[in-house]
């Protein structure tokens, strides 16, 4: 859901980069590209982030999840497997399931009733299963 005039997830300070992407970074076959970025949202919802990458010889992007390092900083990596230019980007999104889990934990710890929240979580699992492949 997108609210007019407001982006839910912000991505800043993507590294490595040279002159805001004007020049390519240098790596050789066998190197890992470690990508870091600040990823955060405009509210209390938790976020998730991924690195999307592909070599210039591929059409489709591959995706690797990033891990939270704290203070909105995220890190992910990919391997250079062939000597050619690569393209990469950081994708951020609201993690609705992690947000639900976090809120549920707080309510359970506070001794609140959670029947409705459990139904909401079950519906999220059903919806995720319907989108799953393989």
Secondary structure, 3 states (H helix, E strand, C coil): CCECCECCEEEEEEECCECCCCECCCCCCCCEEEEEEEEEECCCCCEEEEEEEEECCCCCCEEEECEEEECCEEEEEEECCCCCCEEEEEEEEECHHHHHHHHHHHHHHCCCCCHHHHHHHHHHHHHHHHHCCC
